[in-house]
Amino acid sequence: MSILSAFNQLPMVRELTPRLFFVYMFMSNFGFDNGWWASVIALQQFADRFGVYDPSTGKKILPSSWQSAGSGTGNAGLAIGCIIAGPIISKIGRKYTVLVIIGFALTGMLIQNVVPSFWGVMVGRMINSISMGLEANNIPMFMAELAPPAARGSLVNFYQWWQLLGVLMSQSTVYKSNLNFPHGQWSYRTVMVVQMIIPLLLCGVFFILPESPRWLLSKGRRDRALDALIYLRKGASTEKEVEEELRLTEQAVEEQERFHKATTYMDCFKGSNGRRTMIATGAQVLEQLSGNAFMSSYAVIFLKQVGIVNPLAATMARVGMSVAGATIAFFAADKIGRRPLMMVTAVIMWIGLWVSAGVSGYKPGGVHGGAAAQGLLACQLIWSLCSTLGWGCCVWMITAEVGTAQLREKTVSIATTFSFIAVLLVSYISPFIQNSPGNLGARIGFIYGSFSLVAVFFVYFFVPELSNRSLEELDELFQNKVPAWRFKSYKATGVGVKITQIQNINADKGMTLIEAVSTDEEIGESTSSVGEGDKSGVKVNTTKD
């Protein structure tokens, strides 16, 4: 088989119709607005414009408290966005939440550019970050609900890939503008202006986006759900196949509502829903505590402290490796699975940060070139690749797909809120540990590296393999309390199996709609009546979670 033929057989390639690709391409804000802060706060031109005079250096600086406030303010906005996301997304839907995201983004960006003070930039950053918090809740979930099971991990990965590509573009903008405008405000102002292009572009394509069929079904709008699903599946499924998929999805939603009625935030902490919330929240928080939050805000300062000669260029290389990791995740997340990727990469991340911290401790004055500098930079690049491949991508997949249909918005909201609270704490605390009074410098890597080791055990005991099953099939596994390490081998028997088969018609070569539906004998006779025990085609635990 040729390389091209093998590529064409990948589930993502077989399932990605032009319309679906268009939706996934223009659903996200590209991460451009989230990527420039770590580089800009390290620019002397930015300190000259907004900082305070330091007699010991004879230059203006941004005090540690300002750095902490600057990074923390953005993270506070992210947390606010996560807190308000659940009710907004549930009320107006996935599509119109994108419009709210655009509104917050443009407002914040405008303030950053017109208010001529450090704290004006901070206010604008906070408002813009609210849009990022909303986006982090809405977009991965939106993507997961639209994707066929065989390619769900790959398609949800578009969110993280676009985010990292945007970060790389913003870092490149800062790097290039710093070269072209070494003494003026445009060394940092350019990126603040350019970021406005993305939400303006999204305004132009917003009305072409479809609404989530699952959300429409939950609101009783079946006809609109059918129209949306036909739009998304055109070129991959016939109208008859789409109608059958919708019928089974509707049946699964009705069964969930009848036997496992759950609508409040308190329900997210009860029974199997509590387990789902713990999985999403734990994965999100551990991603940040394993070094991601620190690197997002202080990567350039960290590289400066260890003596890397050109920290801006090194940061661009680090982000480039992150993009490479996200690109690999397109194929690895569904082929290899979330669990093995997360465990293996967590071990490598632990080793990478400990080695970096150890080299820095051995040469406390900085590496300043030579083999030590090359080794440290190599560790950082490998860490960035693994962090994104195993955690930056897989965590968002798990967060988007682990919640039940009735509580998905709330589960994602809780998980991302705790995540950004962790980011907020890291952003506020790190400068005081890294600089005075802690003075750990680059040895701070020992702290964040240790959390990667904790993450390995968390994934093994708590995070199940969610790939290649429909969201409805996952409901059965959670209701039956299948242990995390047995998810992959567990044989489901409910209606979710049929939904998986129908949605995966293109990925499962040779499978037809008739073959998928004819498996009734294996998974139980399916009827349109809900609540008649096993006749519904799903094994239901009738004890309310």
C-alpha positions in Angstrom: 0.0 0.0 0.0 1.4 3.4 -1.0 1.8 6.2 1.6 -1.0 8.1 -0.1 -3.4 5.1 0.1 -2.5 4.6 3.8 -3.2 8.3 4.4 -6.5 8.1 2.7 -7.5 5.2 4.9 -7.1 7.2 8.1 -10.4 7.7 9.9 -10.0 11.4 10.1 -9.4 11.6 6.3 -12.3 9.3 5.5 -14.7 11.2 7.7 -13.6 14.8 7.0 -15.9 16.1 4.4 -15.3 19.6 2.9 -18.2 21.0 5.0 -17.0 19.4 8.2 -13.5 20.7 7.6 -14.9 24.2 7.0 -16.8 24.1 10.3 -13.8 22.9 12.2 -11.5 25.5 10.6 -13.7 28.5 11.4 -15.0 27.4 14.8 -12.0 28.5 16.8 -10.3 31.9 17.5 -6.9 30.4 16.5 -5.2 31.1 19.8 -3.4 34.2 18.4 -4.6 36.4 21.2 -3.4 33.9 23.9 0.1 33.6 22.6 1.9 36.9 22.7 2.0 37.8 26.4 4.8 35.6 27.5 7.1 37.2 24.8 5.9 40.8 25.2 6.6 41.0 29.0 10.2 40.1 28.3 10.7 43.0 25.8 12.7 45.9 27.1 10.6 48.2 24.9 7.5 47.1 26.8 9.1 47.8 30.1 10.3 51.2 28.9 6.8 52.1 28.1 4.9 50.7 31.0 7.5 49.8 33.7 9.2 51.5 36.7 12.8 52.7 37.0 15.2 50.4 38.8 18.2 52.2 40.2 20.3 49.0 40.4 20.1 48.4 36.7 19.6 51.9 35.4 16.6 50.6 33.3 12.9 50.4 33.6 11.6 47.0 34.7 8.3 45.2 35.3 8.3 44.3 39.0 7.5 40.7 39.9 4.2 41.8 41.3 3.3 43.5 38.0 4.4 40.3 36.0 2.2 38.3 38.4 -0.7 40.6 38.0 -0.3 40.8 34.2 -0.3 37.1 33.8 -2.9 36.5 36.5 -5.3 39.1 35.2 -5.6 37.2 31.9 -6.1 33.9 33.7 -8.7 35.5 36.0 -10.6 36.4 32.8 -10.3 32.8 31.6 -11.8 31.6 34.9 -14.7 34.1 34.6 -15.3 32.9 31.1 -15.4 29.3 32.3 -17.8 30.1 35.2 -20.4 31.9 33.0 -20.0 29.4 30.0 -22.3 26.7 31.2 -25.5 28.7 31.4 -24.8 30.7 28.3 -24.0 27.6 26.1 -27.0 25.7 27.4 -29.4 28.6 26.9 -28.4 29.9 23.4 -26.6 26.9 21.9 -23.1 26.2 20.7 -23.4 28.3 17.5 -24.6 31.6 19.1 -22.0 31.3 21.9 -19.4 31.7 19.2 -21.0 35.2 18.5 -20.7 36.0 22.2 -17.0 35.0 22.1 -16.4 37.3 19.2 -18.0 40.2 21.0 -15.9 39.8 24.1 -12.7 39.3 22.1 -13.1 42.5 20.0 -14.1 44.6 23.0 -11.0 43.5 25.0 -8.6 43.9 22.0 -9.9 47.4 21.4 -9.3 48.4 25.0 -5.8 47.0 24.8 -5.0 49.3 21.9 -6.7 52.5 22.9 -6.0 52.8 26.7 -2.4 54.1 27.1 -1.4 52.5 30.4 -0.3 49.1 31.7 -3.5 48.6 33.7 -5.5 49.6 30.6 -3.8 46.7 28.8 -4.6 44.5 31.7 -8.3 45.4 31.7 -8.5 44.7 27.9 -6.6 41.4 28.5 -9.1 40.3 31.1 -12.1 41.0 28.9 -10.5 39.3 26.0 -9.6 36.4 28.2 -13.3 36.0 29.1 -13.8 35.1 25.5 -11.0 32.5 25.7 -12.7 30.9 28.7 -16.0 30.7 26.8 -14.2 29.3 23.8 -12.4 26.7 25.9 -15.8 25.4 27.1 -17.8 25.7 23.9 -15.5 24.8 21.0 -14.1 21.4 22.0 -17.6 20.3 23.1 -19.1 21.6 19.9 -16.5 19.7 17.9 -17.0 16.5 19.9 -20.8 16.6 19.3 -20.3 16.9 15.6 -17.6 14.3 15.1 -18.0 10.6 14.2 -16.6 8.3 16.9 -13.7 6.9 14.8 -12.3 10.4 14.2 -13.6 12.3 17.2 -10.2 12.6 18.9 -8.6 13.8 15.6 -11.3 16.3 14.9 -11.5 17.7 18.4 -7.7 18.1 18.1 -8.4 20.9 15.6 -9.1 23.1 18.6 -5.7 22.6 20.2 -3.9 22.6 16.8 -5.4 26.0 15.8 -4.6 27.4 19.3 -0.9 26.4 19.0 -0.7 27.6 15.4 -2.0 30.9 16.6 0.5 31.0 19.4 3.3 30.3 16.9 2.0 33.1 14.6 1.8 35.5 17.5 5.3 34.6 18.7 6.6 35.1 15.2 4.9 38.5 15.0 6.6 39.6 18.2 10.0 38.3 17.1 9.8 40.0 13.7 8.4 43.3 14.9 11.1 43.4 17.6 13.7 43.1 14.8 12.0 45.7 12.6 11.1 48.2 15.4 13.9 47.7 18.0 13.3 51.0 19.8 9.6 51.9 19.5 6.2 50.9 20.7 5.5 48.9 17.5 7.9 46.1 18.8 5.0 45.1 21.1 2.1 47.0 19.6 2.0 45.2 16.3 0.8 41.9 17.7 -1.9 43.7 19.7 -3.3 45.2 16.6 -2.9 42.1 14.3 -4.8 39.9 16.8 -8.1 41.7 15.9 -8.0 40.2 12.4 -9.1 36.7 13.6 -12.4 37.6 15.3 -13.3 40.0 12.4 -12.7 37.0 10.1 -15.0 34.8 12.2 -17.7 37.5 12.0 -17.8 36.9 8.2 -18.3 33.1 8.4 -20.4 32.8 11.6 -23.8 32.5 9.9 -22.6 29.5 7.8 -21.9 27.5 10.9 -24.5 24.8 11.8 -25.9 24.3 15.3 -25.1 21.1 17.2 -27.7 18.5 16.4 -27.4 17.0 19.9 -28.2 20.4 21.5 -31.1 20.9 19.1 -32.5 17.5 20.1 -32.2 18.4 23.8 -34.4 21.4 23.1 -37.0 19.4 21.1 -36.1 20.9 17.7 -35.9 17.7 15.8 -36.4 19.2 12.3 -33.6 21.6 12.7 -31.4 18.9 14.2 -32.0 16.8 11.0 -31.2 19.8 8.8 -27.9 20.4 10.7 -26.9 16.7 10.5 -27.7 16.5 6.8 -25.5 19.6 6.3 -22.6 18.1 8.2 -22.8 14.6 6.7 -23.3 15.6 3.1 -20.7 13.7 1.0 -20.2 11.0 3.7 -23.7 9.6 4.3 -27.0 9.3 2.5 -30.1 11.1 3.9 -31.5 7.7 5.0 -28.3 7.0 7.0 -28.5 10.5 8.6 -32.1 10.0 9.6 -31.3 6.6 11.2 -28.4 8.2 13.1 -30.6 11.0 14.3 -33.3 8.5 15.4 -30.9 6.5 17.5 -29.3 9.6 19.0 -32.8 10.9 19.9 -33.6 7.6 21.5 -30.4 7.6 23.5 -31.1 11.2 24.7 -34.7 10.2 25.7 -33.4 7.2 27.7 -30.8 9.3 29.5 -33.5 11.9 30.4 -35.9 9.2 31.6 -33.7 7.1 33.7 -30.9 9.5 34.7 -32.5 12.8 35.0 -29.8 15.4 35.9 -29.9 19.1 35.2 -28.2 21.0 38.0 -24.5 21.6 38.9 -25.0 19.5 42.0 -25.8 16.5 39.8 -22.3 16.8 38.3 -21.0 15.5 41.6 -23.3 12.5 42.1 -22.9 8.9 41.0 -21.4 8.3 37.6 -21.6 12.0 36.8 -19.3 12.7 39.8 -16.8 10.3 38.3 -17.0 12.0 34.9 -16.5 15.4 36.5 -13.5 14.2 38.5 -11.9 12.7 35.4 -12.3 16.0 33.4 -11.3 18.2 36.3 -8.3 16.1 37.3 -6.9 15.9 33.8 -7.3 19.7 33.3 -5.7 20.7 36.6 -2.8 18.2 36.3 -2.0 19.5 32.8 -1.5 23.0 34.2 0.4 21.9 37.3 2.7 19.8 35.2 4.3 22.9 33.7 1.9 24.1 31.0 0.6 27.1 33.0 4.2 28.1 33.9 5.5 27.8 30.4 2.6 29.7 28.9 3.3 32.8 31.0 7.0 32.7 31.8 8.8 30.7 29.2 10.9 33.5 27.8 11.9 34.7 31.4 12.8 31.1 32.3 15.0 30.7 29.2 16.7 34.1 30.0 17.4 32.9 33.6 19.2 29.8 32.5 21.4 31.7 30.0 19.9 30.9 26.6 21.4 33.5 24.3 18.2 34.2 22.2 15.2 33.3 24.3 12.7 34.7 21.8 14.0 32.4 19.0 14.1 29.5 21.5 10.5 30.1 22.5 9.5 30.1 18.8 11.2 26.7 18.5 9.5 25.4 21.6 6.1 26.5 20.2 7.0 24.9 16.8 7.5 21.6 18.6 4.2 22.1 20.3 2.6 22.5 16.9 4.4 19.3 15.8 3.0 17.5 18.8 -0.5 18.6 18.0 -0.1 17.5 14.4 1.0 14.0 15.5 -2.1 13.9 17.8 -4.3 14.1 14.7 -3.3 10.5 14.0 -2.2 9.1 17.3 -5.1 10.1 19.5 -7.6 7.7 17.8 -5.0 5.1 16.6 -3.0 4.7 19.8 -5.6 6.0 22.3 -5.7 8.8 24.9 -4.6 6.7 27.9 -1.2 5.4 26.6 -0.3 8.8 25.1 -1.0 10.6 28.3 0.9 8.1 30.5 4.0 7.8 28.3 4.3 11.6 27.6 3.8 12.4 31.4 6.9 10.2 32.2 9.0 12.0 29.5 7.7 15.4 30.8 8.7 14.5 34.3 12.2 13.6 33.2 12.6 16.6 30.9 11.8 19.2 33.6 13.9 17.5 36.2 16.9 17.4 33.9 16.4 21.0 33.0 16.2 22.0 36.7 19.2 19.8 37.5 21.4 21.3 34.8 20.4 24.8 36.0 21.2 23.9 39.6 24.6 22.5 38.5 25.4 25.7 36.6 23.6 28.3 38.8 25.1 31.3 36.8 23.4 30.1 33.6 24.5 27.8 30.9 25.5 30.5 28.4 26.2 28.3 25.4 28.0 25.0 25.0 26.8 21.5 25.5 24.8 22.4 28.7 22.8 25.0 26.8 22.1 22.6 23.9 21.1 19.9 26.3 18.8 22.1 28.3 17.2 23.5 25.1 16.7 19.9 23.8 14.9 19.0 27.0 12.6 22.0 26.6 11.8 21.1 23.0 11.1 17.4 23.9 9.0 18.6 26.8 6.9 20.9 24.5 6.4 18.1 22.0 5.2 15.6 24.6 3.2 18.1 26.7 1.1 19.0 23.6 0.9 15.5 22.2 -0.2 13.7 25.4 -1.8 16.5 27.5 -2.5 19.7 25.5 -4.5 17.7 23.0 -5.8 14.6 24.8 -7.1 16.6 27.8 -9.4 18.7 25.7 -10.7 15.5 23.9 -11.5 13.9 27.3 -13.0 17.0 28.7 -15.3 17.4 25.7 -16.5 13.8 25.5 -16.6 12.5 29.0 -19.7 14.3 30.2 -23.2 13.0 29.7 -25.5 14.8 27.3 -27.6 16.4 30.0 -24.6 17.8 31.9 -22.0 18.2 29.2 -21.9 22.0 29.3 -21.7 22.0 33.1 -19.1 19.3 33.3 -16.8 21.1 30.9 -17.5 24.4 32.8 -16.5 22.9 36.1 -13.3 21.3 34.7 -12.1 24.3 32.8 -12.9 26.6 35.8 -10.7 24.6 38.1 -8.1 24.4 35.3 -7.8 28.2 35.0 -7.9 28.6 38.8 -4.8 26.4 38.8 -3.3 28.6 36.0 -4.2 31.7 38.1 -2.4 30.3 41.1 0.7 29.3 39.2 0.8 32.6 37.4 0.6 34.6 40.7 2.9 32.3 42.7 5.6 31.4 40.2 7.4 34.9 40.1 7.8 34.8 43.9 9.2 31.3 43.8 11.3 31.8 40.8 12.6 35.2 41.7 12.9 36.9 45.1 12.1 35.8 47.8 12.2 32.1 46.7 15.1 32.5 44.3 14.7 29.0 42.9 15.3 30.3 39.3 15.1 27.5 36.8 15.1 24.9 39.6 11.4 25.6 39.8 11.2 22.8 37.2 11.6 20.3 40.1 8.2 21.4 41.4 6.3 21.2 38.1 8.1 18.1 37.0 6.9 16.2 40.1 3.3 16.8 39.1 3.9 14.9 35.9 4.7 11.8 37.9 1.5 12.2 39.8 -0.3 12.5 36.5 0.9 9.0 35.4 -0.9 7.4 38.3 -4.0 9.5 37.9 -4.4 8.5 34.3 -3.9 4.8 35.1 -6.4 4.6 37.9 -9.0 7.1 36.8 -8.9 8.1 33.1 -10.6 5.6 30.8 -10.0 5.1 27.1 -12.8 7.0 25.3 -11.8 6.6 21.7 -13.8 4.9 19.0 -17.1 4.9 20.9 -20.0 7.2 20.4 -20.9 9.6 23.2 -24.0 7.5 23.8 -22.0 4.3 24.0 -19.8 5.9 26.7 -22.9 6.5 28.7 -23.5 2.8 29.1 -19.9 2.1 30.3 -20.1 4.8 32.9 -23.5 3.7 34.1 -22.2 0.1 34.4 -19.2 1.4 36.5 -16.6 -0.1 34.3 -13.1 0.5 35.7 -10.8 2.9 33.8 -8.3 0.2 32.8 -11.1 -2.1 31.4 -12.9 0.5 29.2 -11.1 -0.4 26.0 -11.8 -4.2 26.2 -15.4 -3.8 27.5 -18.1 -5.0 25.1 -21.1 -2.7 25.2 -24.5 -3.9 24.2 -26.8 -0.9 24.1 -28.1 1.5 21.5 -24.9 3.5 21.6 -23.2 0.6 19.8 -25.5 1.1 16.8 -24.9 4.8 16.8 -21.1 4.1 16.8 -21.5 1.8 13.8 -23.7 4.1 11.8 -21.5 7.2 12.5 -18.4 5.2 11.5 -19.7 3.9 8.2 -16.9 5.5 6.2 -14.2 4.7 8.7 -15.2 1.0 9.0 -14.5 -0.1 5.4 -17.2 -2.1 3.9 -19.8 -1.4 6.7 -23.2 -0.3 5.3 -26.2 1.1 7.0 -28.0 -2.2 6.6 -25.1 -4.2 8.2 -25.0 -1.7 11.1 -28.8 -1.9 11.7 -28.8 -5.7 11.3 -26.7 -6.1 14.4 -29.9 -5.9 16.5 -29.5 -9.6 17.3 -26.2 -8.9 19.0 -27.1 -5.8 20.8 -30.8 -6.3 21.7 -33.9 -5.6 19.8 -34.3 -1.8 19.4 -37.7 -0.2 19.6 -38.8 3.4 19.5 -40.5 3.0 22.9 -38.4 4.2 25.8 -38.2 2.7 29.2 -39.1 -1.0 28.5 -36.0 -2.5 30.0 -33.7 -4.3 27.6 -36.2 -3.9 24.7 -34.8 -0.4 24.2 -31.5 -1.9 23.1 -29.6 -0.4 26.0 -28.7 -1.9 29.4 -30.0 0.7 31.8 -29.2 0.9 35.5 -32.5 2.2 36.7 -31.0 3.6 39.9 -30.8 7.3 39.5 -27.2 8.6 39.5 
